[in-house]
Amino acid sequence: MKGRLTACAAALAGSAVLGVAAGLIWATVAPRALLQEVGHGEAQLVNAESTAYILADAWFCLIAATGGLITGIAGYRLLVRRAGWTATAGLVLGSVAASVLMLWTGENIGLGTYNHLLAISADGVFFHASLSLGAKSALAFWPGLTSLIVLLAEYGGRHPAPEVWKGAGEVGGSP
């Protein structure tokens, strides 16, 4: 029992650490919309048709899907095969936490700089917006893929040996 709880805790902690790392990656690679200060503490988009928000969401989805694949494959191979359902529960709960931590980390990196620039910039100054996730449904990518990988590995890889009947009871068989 103690080993199963340890596996559950390891899955939770490992997934959470991956979520923070994924948030740092998202904050680094995702584009940010260009803004222009129009008044004290007020900014507007320079290009109303900016694709920065869509690309930031796409990067979040890609990174979360990759995290889900890593968590699912590594978690199954290292934990689920040995500890069973408790490790699976830890992986799924950990992947939910990882997704939320990825969002929180990515959105908060650079938020202080954005707020500072918004507060002190003169009119006409250009700066980048803070990162935000518009498609909140993207939070389901990490736990969804982790669950799918564990499910496929658990049930898709096992083929029970066919039972072979020999001898008595067969119609037309020889005694």
PyMOL commands that set and color helices and strands:
alter all, ss='L'
color gray80, all
select helices_A, chain A and resi 2-29+52-83+85-108+111-120+136-156
alter helices_A, ss='H'
color red, helices_A
select strands_A, chain A and resi 34-39+42-45+126-128
alter strands_A, ss='S'
color yellow, strands_A
deselect
rebuild
show_as cartoon
